[in-house]
Amino acid sequence: MTTIKLEEHEWQAIKADLEKRYPKSVMLVRTKMKSELGFTVREHRGWIKDPNYDPQYAFGSEYDSKIYKVSIHLDFYSEGAATMFRLKYL
């Protein structure tokens, strides 16, 4: 299984294109997405260390040095589907 990691804004653009090409049920039903598109979507949300953190501007919170990050993981079930996706969208 191949996984492609995308930023949230990249996924939104790709998702908009897919929604134009396929019926809504493909994007809503996981098994249909897998059979039609060859992948399923996982969304990860969490706090990560901020690379631009400056302690000079800290407020004393445990989240001062962190930023909230959303990433999208597309799990492909065949290498061919992953390759075609890369060629078309990346």
JOCORFEN-V620466 format. One line per field, one symbol per residue. ss: DSSP state (2 for helix, 1 for strand, 0 for the rest). phi: phi as a letter, one per 30 degrees, with the letter a starting at -180 (. if undefined). burial: 1 if it has 16 or more other ideal C-beta (glycine too) atoms within 10 Angstrom, else 0. A space follows every 10 residues. Layout:
BEGIN
ss: ???
phi: ???
burial: ???
END
This chain:
BEGIN
ss: 0111111222 2222222222 2002222202 2222222011 1111111110 0000222000 0000011111 1111110022 2222222220
phi: .cbccbdddd dddddddddd dbdedddccd ddddddcibb cbccblcbdd dcdbddcdcj ddcecbbdbc bccccccbdd ddddddddcc
burial: 0101010000 1001000100 0000011000 0011011110 0000000000 0000000000 0000100000 1101010000 1100100000
END
